[in-house]
Amino acid sequence: MPPAKLLQWLQLQRALRALVGGGGGLADAAAAGGFADQSHFTRRCAQWLGVTPSAGLAAFAFEIVP
């Protein structure tokens, strides 16, 4: 895996962990992951997982294992 893709994946994991943790909304999760803004997080999530955080992730049961 190219380093840039690995960094994107790790960034997405941090944001999803924050979102699942319930510490705030999408904007807070995006900030926790190091994304520029909420829309950047949403686009990256759709790119990697095929769903946007607000539209689809609530319906999924998933766990991020370190």
CHARMM internal coordinates of N, CA and C (Angstrom, degrees):
IC EDIT
DIST 1 N 1 CA 1.4477
DIST 1 CA 1 C 1.5286
ANGL 1 N 1 CA 1 C 107.39
DIST 1 C 2 N 1.3188
ANGL 1 CA 1 C 2 N 117.30
DIHE 1 N 1 CA 1 C 2 N 132.21
DIST 2 N 2 CA 1.4629
ANGL 1 C 2 N 2 CA 119.94
DIHE 1 CA 1 C 2 N 2 CA 177.23
DIST 2 CA 2 C 1.5296
ANGL 2 N 2 CA 2 C 110.92
DIHE 1 C 2 N 2 CA 2 C -63.15
DIST 2 C 3 N 1.3178
ANGL 2 CA 2 C 3 N 117.78
DIHE 2 N 2 CA 2 C 3 N 147.35
DIST 3 N 3 CA 1.4656
ANGL 2 C 3 N 3 CA 120.66
DIHE 2 CA 2 C 3 N 3 CA -178.57
DIST 3 CA 3 C 1.5268
ANGL 3 N 3 CA 3 C 113.27
DIHE 2 C 3 N 3 CA 3 C -55.98
DIST 3 C 4 N 1.3214
ANGL 3 CA 3 C 4 N 117.95
DIHE 3 N 3 CA 3 C 4 N -37.17
DIST 4 N 4 CA 1.4656
ANGL 3 C 4 N 4 CA 119.98
DIHE 3 CA 3 C 4 N 4 CA -179.20
DIST 4 CA 4 C 1.5243
ANGL 4 N 4 CA 4 C 111.05
DIHE 3 C 4 N 4 CA 4 C -63.78
DIST 4 C 5 N 1.3216
ANGL 4 CA 4 C 5 N 117.26
DIHE 4 N 4 CA 4 C 5 N -40.02
DIST 5 N 5 CA 1.4673
ANGL 4 C 5 N 5 CA 120.70
DIHE 4 CA 4 C 5 N 5 CA 178.71
DIST 5 CA 5 C 1.5260
ANGL 5 N 5 CA 5 C 110.82
DIHE 4 C 5 N 5 CA 5 C -67.91
DIST 5 C 6 N 1.3219
ANGL 5 CA 5 C 6 N 116.47
DIHE 5 N 5 CA 5 C 6 N -40.27
DIST 6 N 6 CA 1.4614
ANGL 5 C 6 N 6 CA 120.08
DIHE 5 CA 5 C 6 N 6 CA 177.45
DIST 6 CA 6 C 1.5233
ANGL 6 N 6 CA 6 C 110.49
DIHE 5 C 6 N 6 CA 6 C -61.07
DIST 6 C 7 N 1.3154
ANGL 6 CA 6 C 7 N 117.39
DIHE 6 N 6 CA 6 C 7 N -43.05
DIST 7 N 7 CA 1.4604
ANGL 6 C 7 N 7 CA 120.46
DIHE 6 CA 6 C 7 N 7 CA 178.51
DIST 7 CA 7 C 1.5285
ANGL 7 N 7 CA 7 C 111.36
DIHE 6 C 7 N 7 CA 7 C -63.99
DIST 7 C 8 N 1.3395
ANGL 7 CA 7 C 8 N 117.26
DIHE 7 N 7 CA 7 C 8 N -38.70
DIST 8 N 8 CA 1.4579
ANGL 7 C 8 N 8 CA 120.15
DIHE 7 CA 7 C 8 N 8 CA 176.19
DIST 8 CA 8 C 1.5282
ANGL 8 N 8 CA 8 C 110.94
DIHE 7 C 8 N 8 CA 8 C -61.43
DIST 8 C 9 N 1.3251
ANGL 8 CA 8 C 9 N 116.39
DIHE 8 N 8 CA 8 C 9 N -43.44
DIST 9 N 9 CA 1.4624
ANGL 8 C 9 N 9 CA 121.02
DIHE 8 CA 8 C 9 N 9 CA -179.61
DIST 9 CA 9 C 1.5253
ANGL 9 N 9 CA 9 C 111.05
DIHE 8 C 9 N 9 CA 9 C -63.39
DIST 9 C 10 N 1.3201
ANGL 9 CA 9 C 10 N 116.87
DIHE 9 N 9 CA 9 C 10 N -43.77
DIST 10 N 10 CA 1.4639
ANGL 9 C 10 N 10 CA 120.59
DIHE 9 CA 9 C 10 N 10 CA 179.63
DIST 10 CA 10 C 1.5271
ANGL 10 N 10 CA 10 C 111.00
DIHE 9 C 10 N 10 CA 10 C -65.07
DIST 10 C 11 N 1.3266
ANGL 10 CA 10 C 11 N 116.29
DIHE 10 N 10 CA 10 C 11 N -38.99
DIST 11 N 11 CA 1.4592
ANGL 10 C 11 N 11 CA 120.99
DIHE 10 CA 10 C 11 N 11 CA 177.34
DIST 11 CA 11 C 1.5242
ANGL 11 N 11 CA 11 C 110.34
DIHE 10 C 11 N 11 CA 11 C -63.11
DIST 11 C 12 N 1.3171
ANGL 11 CA 11 C 12 N 116.04
DIHE 11 N 11 CA 11 C 12 N -43.81
DIST 12 N 12 CA 1.4613
ANGL 11 C 12 N 12 CA 120.78
DIHE 11 CA 11 C 12 N 12 CA 178.69
DIST 12 CA 12 C 1.5258
ANGL 12 N 12 CA 12 C 110.85
DIHE 11 C 12 N 12 CA 12 C -63.42
DIST 12 C 13 N 1.3148
ANGL 12 CA 12 C 13 N 117.35
DIHE 12 N 12 CA 12 C 13 N -40.90
DIST 13 N 13 CA 1.4701
ANGL 12 C 13 N 13 CA 120.73
DIHE 12 CA 12 C 13 N 13 CA 178.20
DIST 13 CA 13 C 1.5227
ANGL 13 N 13 CA 13 C 111.51
DIHE 12 C 13 N 13 CA 13 C -60.98
DIST 13 C 14 N 1.3375
ANGL 13 CA 13 C 14 N 117.07
DIHE 13 N 13 CA 13 C 14 N -44.19
DIST 14 N 14 CA 1.4731
ANGL 13 C 14 N 14 CA 119.91
DIHE 13 CA 13 C 14 N 14 CA 179.35
DIST 14 CA 14 C 1.5281
ANGL 14 N 14 CA 14 C 110.77
DIHE 13 C 14 N 14 CA 14 C -60.77
DIST 14 C 15 N 1.3205
ANGL 14 CA 14 C 15 N 116.46
DIHE 14 N 14 CA 14 C 15 N -43.33
DIST 15 N 15 CA 1.4632
ANGL 14 C 15 N 15 CA 120.21
DIHE 14 CA 14 C 15 N 15 CA -179.19
DIST 15 CA 15 C 1.5297
ANGL 15 N 15 CA 15 C 111.23
DIHE 14 C 15 N 15 CA 15 C -66.52
DIST 15 C 16 N 1.3294
ANGL 15 CA 15 C 16 N 116.63
DIHE 15 N 15 CA 15 C 16 N -42.71
DIST 16 N 16 CA 1.4658
ANGL 15 C 16 N 16 CA 119.86
DIHE 15 CA 15 C 16 N 16 CA 179.53
DIST 16 CA 16 C 1.5189
ANGL 16 N 16 CA 16 C 111.37
DIHE 15 C 16 N 16 CA 16 C -66.24
DIST 16 C 17 N 1.3089
ANGL 16 CA 16 C 17 N 116.59
DIHE 16 N 16 CA 16 C 17 N -37.78
DIST 17 N 17 CA 1.4618
ANGL 16 C 17 N 17 CA 120.10
DIHE 16 CA 16 C 17 N 17 CA 176.74
DIST 17 CA 17 C 1.5270
ANGL 17 N 17 CA 17 C 110.18
DIHE 16 C 17 N 17 CA 17 C -59.96
DIST 17 C 18 N 1.3244
ANGL 17 CA 17 C 18 N 115.99
DIHE 17 N 17 CA 17 C 18 N -42.99
DIST 18 N 18 CA 1.4645
ANGL 17 C 18 N 18 CA 120.14
DIHE 17 CA 17 C 18 N 18 CA 179.10
DIST 18 CA 18 C 1.5266
ANGL 18 N 18 CA 18 C 110.87
DIHE 17 C 18 N 18 CA 18 C -66.69
DIST 18 C 19 N 1.3233
ANGL 18 CA 18 C 19 N 116.77
DIHE 18 N 18 CA 18 C 19 N -38.86
DIST 19 N 19 CA 1.4627
ANGL 18 C 19 N 19 CA 120.53
DIHE 18 CA 18 C 19 N 19 CA 179.96
DIST 19 CA 19 C 1.5212
ANGL 19 N 19 CA 19 C 111.41
DIHE 18 C 19 N 19 CA 19 C -66.94
DIST 19 C 20 N 1.3202
ANGL 19 CA 19 C 20 N 116.95
DIHE 19 N 19 CA 19 C 20 N -44.04
DIST 20 N 20 CA 1.4632
ANGL 19 C 20 N 20 CA 121.53
DIHE 19 CA 19 C 20 N 20 CA 179.96
DIST 20 CA 20 C 1.5226
ANGL 20 N 20 CA 20 C 110.82
DIHE 19 C 20 N 20 CA 20 C -68.98
DIST 20 C 21 N 1.3252
ANGL 20 CA 20 C 21 N 116.13
DIHE 20 N 20 CA 20 C 21 N -32.51
DIST 21 N 21 CA 1.4603
ANGL 20 C 21 N 21 CA 120.86
DIHE 20 CA 20 C 21 N 21 CA 179.67
DIST 21 CA 21 C 1.5200
ANGL 21 N 21 CA 21 C 113.43
DIHE 20 C 21 N 21 CA 21 C -66.27
DIST 21 C 22 N 1.3209
ANGL 21 CA 21 C 22 N 116.90
DIHE 21 N 21 CA 21 C 22 N -14.57
DIST 22 N 22 CA 1.4547
ANGL 21 C 22 N 22 CA 120.49
DIHE 21 CA 21 C 22 N 22 CA 176.08
DIST 22 CA 22 C 1.5044
ANGL 22 N 22 CA 22 C 114.88
DIHE 21 C 22 N 22 CA 22 C 75.22
DIST 22 C 23 N 1.3238
ANGL 22 CA 22 C 23 N 117.16
DIHE 22 N 22 CA 22 C 23 N 19.31
DIST 23 N 23 CA 1.4550
ANGL 22 C 23 N 23 CA 120.05
DIHE 22 CA 22 C 23 N 23 CA -178.88
DIST 23 CA 23 C 1.5165
ANGL 23 N 23 CA 23 C 114.34
DIHE 22 C 23 N 23 CA 23 C -77.64
DIST 23 C 24 N 1.3109
ANGL 23 CA 23 C 24 N 117.78
DIHE 23 N 23 CA 23 C 24 N -2.02
DIST 24 N 24 CA 1.4569
ANGL 23 C 24 N 24 CA 120.69
DIHE 23 CA 23 C 24 N 24 CA -179.06
DIST 24 CA 24 C 1.5081
ANGL 24 N 24 CA 24 C 110.34
DIHE 23 C 24 N 24 CA 24 C 166.09
DIST 24 C 25 N 1.3013
ANGL 24 CA 24 C 25 N 115.71
DIHE 24 N 24 CA 24 C 25 N -163.39
DIST 25 N 25 CA 1.4499
ANGL 24 C 25 N 25 CA 121.04
DIHE 24 CA 24 C 25 N 25 CA -177.76
DIST 25 CA 25 C 1.5204
ANGL 25 N 25 CA 25 C 112.19
DIHE 24 C 25 N 25 CA 25 C -95.98
DIST 25 C 26 N 1.3231
ANGL 25 CA 25 C 26 N 114.72
DIHE 25 N 25 CA 25 C 26 N -161.17
DIST 26 N 26 CA 1.4582
ANGL 25 C 26 N 26 CA 121.11
DIHE 25 CA 25 C 26 N 26 CA -178.41
DIST 26 CA 26 C 1.5208
ANGL 26 N 26 CA 26 C 112.44
DIHE 25 C 26 N 26 CA 26 C -62.99
DIST 26 C 27 N 1.3154
ANGL 26 CA 26 C 27 N 116.82
DIHE 26 N 26 CA 26 C 27 N -39.95
DIST 27 N 27 CA 1.4667
ANGL 26 C 27 N 27 CA 119.96
DIHE 26 CA 26 C 27 N 27 CA -179.48
DIST 27 CA 27 C 1.5244
ANGL 27 N 27 CA 27 C 110.84
DIHE 26 C 27 N 27 CA 27 C -63.20
DIST 27 C 28 N 1.3210
ANGL 27 CA 27 C 28 N 116.97
DIHE 27 N 27 CA 27 C 28 N -41.45
DIST 28 N 28 CA 1.4682
ANGL 27 C 28 N 28 CA 120.70
DIHE 27 CA 27 C 28 N 28 CA 178.55
DIST 28 CA 28 C 1.5266
ANGL 28 N 28 CA 28 C 111.05
DIHE 27 C 28 N 28 CA 28 C -66.76
DIST 28 C 29 N 1.3221
ANGL 28 CA 28 C 29 N 116.44
DIHE 28 N 28 CA 28 C 29 N -39.98
DIST 29 N 29 CA 1.4612
ANGL 28 C 29 N 29 CA 120.54
DIHE 28 CA 28 C 29 N 29 CA 178.21
DIST 29 CA 29 C 1.5190
ANGL 29 N 29 CA 29 C 110.89
DIHE 28 C 29 N 29 CA 29 C -65.18
DIST 29 C 30 N 1.3305
ANGL 29 CA 29 C 30 N 116.17
DIHE 29 N 29 CA 29 C 30 N -41.27
DIST 30 N 30 CA 1.4622
ANGL 29 C 30 N 30 CA 120.35
DIHE 29 CA 29 C 30 N 30 CA 178.17
DIST 30 CA 30 C 1.5205
ANGL 30 N 30 CA 30 C 110.69
DIHE 29 C 30 N 30 CA 30 C -61.28
DIST 30 C 31 N 1.3152
ANGL 30 CA 30 C 31 N 116.85
DIHE 30 N 30 CA 30 C 31 N -43.04
DIST 31 N 31 CA 1.4609
ANGL 30 C 31 N 31 CA 120.79
DIHE 30 CA 30 C 31 N 31 CA 178.63
DIST 31 CA 31 C 1.5249
ANGL 31 N 31 CA 31 C 110.97
DIHE 30 C 31 N 31 CA 31 C -64.90
DIST 31 C 32 N 1.3210
ANGL 31 CA 31 C 32 N 116.92
DIHE 31 N 31 CA 31 C 32 N -40.43
DIST 32 N 32 CA 1.4683
ANGL 31 C 32 N 32 CA 120.78
DIHE 31 CA 31 C 32 N 32 CA 179.34
DIST 32 CA 32 C 1.5206
ANGL 32 N 32 CA 32 C 111.39
DIHE 31 C 32 N 32 CA 32 C -63.76
DIST 32 C 33 N 1.3188
ANGL 32 CA 32 C 33 N 116.56
DIHE 32 N 32 CA 32 C 33 N -32.90
DIST 33 N 33 CA 1.4564
ANGL 32 C 33 N 33 CA 120.37
DIHE 32 CA 32 C 33 N 33 CA 179.37
DIST 33 CA 33 C 1.5120
ANGL 33 N 33 CA 33 C 113.69
DIHE 32 C 33 N 33 CA 33 C -82.71
DIST 33 C 34 N 1.3219
ANGL 33 CA 33 C 34 N 116.60
DIHE 33 N 33 CA 33 C 34 N -11.56
DIST 34 N 34 CA 1.4525
ANGL 33 C 34 N 34 CA 119.96
DIHE 33 CA 33 C 34 N 34 CA -179.81
DIST 34 CA 34 C 1.5254
ANGL 34 N 34 CA 34 C 113.30
DIHE 33 C 34 N 34 CA 34 C 88.38
DIST 34 C 35 N 1.3188
ANGL 34 CA 34 C 35 N 117.00
DIHE 34 N 34 CA 34 C 35 N 17.81
DIST 35 N 35 CA 1.4607
ANGL 34 C 35 N 35 CA 120.40
DIHE 34 CA 34 C 35 N 35 CA 177.40
DIST 35 CA 35 C 1.5149
ANGL 35 N 35 CA 35 C 109.79
DIHE 34 C 35 N 35 CA 35 C -78.03
DIST 35 C 36 N 1.3329
ANGL 35 CA 35 C 36 N 115.84
DIHE 35 N 35 CA 35 C 36 N 155.32
DIST 36 N 36 CA 1.4554
ANGL 35 C 36 N 36 CA 121.04
DIHE 35 CA 35 C 36 N 36 CA -179.18
DIST 36 CA 36 C 1.5257
ANGL 36 N 36 CA 36 C 111.45
DIHE 35 C 36 N 36 CA 36 C -64.35
DIST 36 C 37 N 1.3229
ANGL 36 CA 36 C 37 N 116.36
DIHE 36 N 36 CA 36 C 37 N -38.42
DIST 37 N 37 CA 1.4534
ANGL 36 C 37 N 37 CA 121.06
DIHE 36 CA 36 C 37 N 37 CA 179.15
DIST 37 CA 37 C 1.5266
ANGL 37 N 37 CA 37 C 109.28
DIHE 36 C 37 N 37 CA 37 C -163.28
DIST 37 C 38 N 1.3169
ANGL 37 CA 37 C 38 N 115.31
DIHE 37 N 37 CA 37 C 38 N -179.92
DIST 38 N 38 CA 1.4630
ANGL 37 C 38 N 38 CA 121.56
DIHE 37 CA 37 C 38 N 38 CA -176.72
DIST 38 CA 38 C 1.5268
ANGL 38 N 38 CA 38 C 111.73
DIHE 37 C 38 N 38 CA 38 C -62.93
DIST 38 C 39 N 1.3188
ANGL 38 CA 38 C 39 N 117.63
DIHE 38 N 38 CA 38 C 39 N -39.21
DIST 39 N 39 CA 1.4676
ANGL 38 C 39 N 39 CA 119.75
DIHE 38 CA 38 C 39 N 39 CA -178.59
DIST 39 CA 39 C 1.5287
ANGL 39 N 39 CA 39 C 111.55
DIHE 38 C 39 N 39 CA 39 C -68.78
DIST 39 C 40 N 1.3200
ANGL 39 CA 39 C 40 N 117.22
DIHE 39 N 39 CA 39 C 40 N -32.71
DIST 40 N 40 CA 1.4695
ANGL 39 C 40 N 40 CA 120.61
DIHE 39 CA 39 C 40 N 40 CA 175.91
DIST 40 CA 40 C 1.5293
ANGL 40 N 40 CA 40 C 109.91
DIHE 39 C 40 N 40 CA 40 C -63.57
DIST 40 C 41 N 1.3140
ANGL 40 CA 40 C 41 N 116.71
DIHE 40 N 40 CA 40 C 41 N -44.30
DIST 41 N 41 CA 1.4592
ANGL 40 C 41 N 41 CA 121.92
DIHE 40 CA 40 C 41 N 41 CA 176.74
DIST 41 CA 41 C 1.5247
ANGL 41 N 41 CA 41 C 110.81
DIHE 40 C 41 N 41 CA 41 C -61.65
DIST 41 C 42 N 1.3204
ANGL 41 CA 41 C 42 N 116.99
DIHE 41 N 41 CA 41 C 42 N -44.04
DIST 42 N 42 CA 1.4597
ANGL 41 C 42 N 42 CA 121.29
DIHE 41 CA 41 C 42 N 42 CA -179.43
DIST 42 CA 42 C 1.5217
ANGL 42 N 42 CA 42 C 111.43
DIHE 41 C 42 N 42 CA 42 C -62.63
DIST 42 C 43 N 1.3317
ANGL 42 CA 42 C 43 N 117.03
DIHE 42 N 42 CA 42 C 43 N -44.58
DIST 43 N 43 CA 1.4714
ANGL 42 C 43 N 43 CA 120.50
DIHE 42 CA 42 C 43 N 43 CA 178.79
DIST 43 CA 43 C 1.5214
ANGL 43 N 43 CA 43 C 111.62
DIHE 42 C 43 N 43 CA 43 C -63.24
DIST 43 C 44 N 1.3219
ANGL 43 CA 43 C 44 N 117.29
DIHE 43 N 43 CA 43 C 44 N -43.21
DIST 44 N 44 CA 1.4628
ANGL 43 C 44 N 44 CA 121.08
DIHE 43 CA 43 C 44 N 44 CA -179.01
DIST 44 CA 44 C 1.5224
ANGL 44 N 44 CA 44 C 110.41
DIHE 43 C 44 N 44 CA 44 C -66.32
DIST 44 C 45 N 1.3122
ANGL 44 CA 44 C 45 N 117.52
DIHE 44 N 44 CA 44 C 45 N -39.23
DIST 45 N 45 CA 1.4515
ANGL 44 C 45 N 45 CA 121.92
DIHE 44 CA 44 C 45 N 45 CA 178.27
DIST 45 CA 45 C 1.5309
ANGL 45 N 45 CA 45 C 110.07
DIHE 44 C 45 N 45 CA 45 C -63.02
DIST 45 C 46 N 1.3109
ANGL 45 CA 45 C 46 N 116.60
DIHE 45 N 45 CA 45 C 46 N -44.48
DIST 46 N 46 CA 1.4645
ANGL 45 C 46 N 46 CA 120.67
DIHE 45 CA 45 C 46 N 46 CA 178.45
DIST 46 CA 46 C 1.5283
ANGL 46 N 46 CA 46 C 110.77
DIHE 45 C 46 N 46 CA 46 C -64.20
DIST 46 C 47 N 1.3196
ANGL 46 CA 46 C 47 N 116.66
DIHE 46 N 46 CA 46 C 47 N -37.62
DIST 47 N 47 CA 1.4595
ANGL 46 C 47 N 47 CA 121.06
DIHE 46 CA 46 C 47 N 47 CA 179.65
DIST 47 CA 47 C 1.5291
ANGL 47 N 47 CA 47 C 111.48
DIHE 46 C 47 N 47 CA 47 C -65.23
DIST 47 C 48 N 1.3181
ANGL 47 CA 47 C 48 N 117.43
DIHE 47 N 47 CA 47 C 48 N -45.06
DIST 48 N 48 CA 1.4591
ANGL 47 C 48 N 48 CA 121.57
DIHE 47 CA 47 C 48 N 48 CA -175.03
DIST 48 CA 48 C 1.5251
ANGL 48 N 48 CA 48 C 113.11
DIHE 47 C 48 N 48 CA 48 C -84.02
DIST 48 C 49 N 1.3334
ANGL 48 CA 48 C 49 N 117.35
DIHE 48 N 48 CA 48 C 49 N -37.73
DIST 49 N 49 CA 1.4625
ANGL 48 C 49 N 49 CA 120.58
DIHE 48 CA 48 C 49 N 49 CA -171.79
DIST 49 CA 49 C 1.5194
ANGL 49 N 49 CA 49 C 114.18
DIHE 48 C 49 N 49 CA 49 C -111.22
DIST 49 C 50 N 1.3180
ANGL 49 CA 49 C 50 N 117.04
DIHE 49 N 49 CA 49 C 50 N -13.28
DIST 50 N 50 CA 1.4482
ANGL 49 C 50 N 50 CA 120.42
DIHE 49 CA 49 C 50 N 50 CA 178.35
DIST 50 CA 50 C 1.5144
ANGL 50 N 50 CA 50 C 114.98
DIHE 49 C 50 N 50 CA 50 C 84.00
DIST 50 C 51 N 1.3133
ANGL 50 CA 50 C 51 N 117.56
DIHE 50 N 50 CA 50 C 51 N 3.38
DIST 51 N 51 CA 1.4658
ANGL 50 C 51 N 51 CA 122.33
DIHE 50 CA 50 C 51 N 51 CA 177.18
DIST 51 CA 51 C 1.5186
ANGL 51 N 51 CA 51 C 108.96
DIHE 50 C 51 N 51 CA 51 C -139.69
DIST 51 C 52 N 1.3263
ANGL 51 CA 51 C 52 N 115.02
DIHE 51 N 51 CA 51 C 52 N 153.09
DIST 52 N 52 CA 1.4583
ANGL 51 C 52 N 52 CA 118.83
DIHE 51 CA 51 C 52 N 52 CA 174.08
DIST 52 CA 52 C 1.5256
ANGL 52 N 52 CA 52 C 108.19
DIHE 51 C 52 N 52 CA 52 C -85.49
DIST 52 C 53 N 1.3172
ANGL 52 CA 52 C 53 N 117.31
DIHE 52 N 52 CA 52 C 53 N 154.76
DIST 53 N 53 CA 1.4672
ANGL 52 C 53 N 53 CA 119.00
DIHE 52 CA 52 C 53 N 53 CA -178.55
DIST 53 CA 53 C 1.5256
ANGL 53 N 53 CA 53 C 113.01
DIHE 52 C 53 N 53 CA 53 C -58.38
DIST 53 C 54 N 1.3110
ANGL 53 CA 53 C 54 N 117.68
DIHE 53 N 53 CA 53 C 54 N -45.04
DIST 54 N 54 CA 1.4632
ANGL 53 C 54 N 54 CA 119.51
DIHE 53 CA 53 C 54 N 54 CA -176.18
DIST 54 CA 54 C 1.5226
ANGL 54 N 54 CA 54 C 112.56
DIHE 53 C 54 N 54 CA 54 C -74.70
DIST 54 C 55 N 1.3210
ANGL 54 CA 54 C 55 N 117.81
DIHE 54 N 54 CA 54 C 55 N -31.28
DIST 55 N 55 CA 1.4597
ANGL 54 C 55 N 55 CA 120.39
DIHE 54 CA 54 C 55 N 55 CA -175.68
DIST 55 CA 55 C 1.5212
ANGL 55 N 55 CA 55 C 113.99
DIHE 54 C 55 N 55 CA 55 C -85.19
DIST 55 C 56 N 1.3177
ANGL 55 CA 55 C 56 N 117.58
DIHE 55 N 55 CA 55 C 56 N -32.49
DIST 56 N 56 CA 1.4418
ANGL 55 C 56 N 56 CA 117.04
DIHE 55 CA 55 C 56 N 56 CA -170.45
DIST 56 CA 56 C 1.5056
ANGL 56 N 56 CA 56 C 118.48
DIHE 55 C 56 N 56 CA 56 C -130.43
DIST 56 C 57 N 1.3107
ANGL 56 CA 56 C 57 N 118.03
DIHE 56 N 56 CA 56 C 57 N -28.29
DIST 57 N 57 CA 1.4588
ANGL 56 C 57 N 57 CA 118.03
DIHE 56 CA 56 C 57 N 57 CA -173.20
DIST 57 CA 57 C 1.5242
ANGL 57 N 57 CA 57 C 113.30
DIHE 56 C 57 N 57 CA 57 C -67.18
DIST 57 C 58 N 1.3090
ANGL 57 CA 57 C 58 N 117.78
DIHE 57 N 57 CA 57 C 58 N -25.13
DIST 58 N 58 CA 1.4631
ANGL 57 C 58 N 58 CA 119.90
DIHE 57 CA 57 C 58 N 58 CA 179.16
DIST 58 CA 58 C 1.5219
ANGL 58 N 58 CA 58 C 111.24
DIHE 57 C 58 N 58 CA 58 C -65.32
DIST 58 C 59 N 1.3198
ANGL 58 CA 58 C 59 N 116.47
DIHE 58 N 58 CA 58 C 59 N -25.45
DIST 59 N 59 CA 1.4599
ANGL 58 C 59 N 59 CA 120.50
DIHE 58 CA 58 C 59 N 59 CA -179.04
DIST 59 CA 59 C 1.5205
ANGL 59 N 59 CA 59 C 113.02
DIHE 58 C 59 N 59 CA 59 C -84.08
DIST 59 C 60 N 1.3197
ANGL 59 CA 59 C 60 N 117.26
DIHE 59 N 59 CA 59 C 60 N -11.54
DIST 60 N 60 CA 1.4564
ANGL 59 C 60 N 60 CA 121.18
DIHE 59 CA 59 C 60 N 60 CA -177.68
DIST 60 CA 60 C 1.5127
ANGL 60 N 60 CA 60 C 110.54
DIHE 59 C 60 N 60 CA 60 C -99.89
DIST 60 C 61 N 1.3023
ANGL 60 CA 60 C 61 N 115.68
DIHE 60 N 60 CA 60 C 61 N 145.23
DIST 61 N 61 CA 1.4665
ANGL 60 C 61 N 61 CA 121.36
DIHE 60 CA 60 C 61 N 61 CA 171.23
DIST 61 CA 61 C 1.5266
ANGL 61 N 61 CA 61 C 105.78
DIHE 60 C 61 N 61 CA 61 C -106.08
DIST 61 C 62 N 1.3179
ANGL 61 CA 61 C 62 N 116.60
DIHE 61 N 61 CA 61 C 62 N 113.46
DIST 62 N 62 CA 1.4448
ANGL 61 C 62 N 62 CA 119.53
DIHE 61 CA 61 C 62 N 62 CA -179.56
DIST 62 CA 62 C 1.5110
ANGL 62 N 62 CA 62 C 109.90
DIHE 61 C 62 N 62 CA 62 C -142.28
DIST 62 C 63 N 1.2942
ANGL 62 CA 62 C 63 N 114.79
DIHE 62 N 62 CA 62 C 63 N 161.10
DIST 63 N 63 CA 1.4606
ANGL 62 C 63 N 63 CA 120.61
DIHE 62 CA 62 C 63 N 63 CA -179.75
DIST 63 CA 63 C 1.5183
ANGL 63 N 63 CA 63 C 107.80
DIHE 62 C 63 N 63 CA 63 C -137.15
DIST 63 C 64 N 1.3079
ANGL 63 CA 63 C 64 N 116.28
DIHE 63 N 63 CA 63 C 64 N 134.41
DIST 64 N 64 CA 1.4580
ANGL 63 C 64 N 64 CA 121.21
DIHE 63 CA 63 C 64 N 64 CA 177.08
DIST 64 CA 64 C 1.5231
ANGL 64 N 64 CA 64 C 106.87
DIHE 63 C 64 N 64 CA 64 C -97.61
DIST 64 C 65 N 1.3139
ANGL 64 CA 64 C 65 N 115.22
DIHE 64 N 64 CA 64 C 65 N 117.81
DIST 65 N 65 CA 1.4520
ANGL 64 C 65 N 65 CA 121.32
DIHE 64 CA 64 C 65 N 65 CA -178.75
DIST 65 CA 65 C 1.5124
ANGL 65 N 65 CA 65 C 108.38
DIHE 64 C 65 N 65 CA 65 C -98.67
DIST 65 C 66 N 1.3356
ANGL 65 CA 65 C 66 N 118.18
DIHE 65 N 65 CA 65 C 66 N 128.19
DIST 66 N 66 CA 1.4617
ANGL 65 C 66 N 66 CA 120.16
DIHE 65 CA 65 C 66 N 66 CA -178.72
DIST 66 CA 66 C 1.5080
ANGL 66 N 66 CA 66 C 112.82
DIHE 65 C 66 N 66 CA 66 C -65.53
END
COOR INIT
IC SEED 1 N 1 CA 1 C
IC BUILD
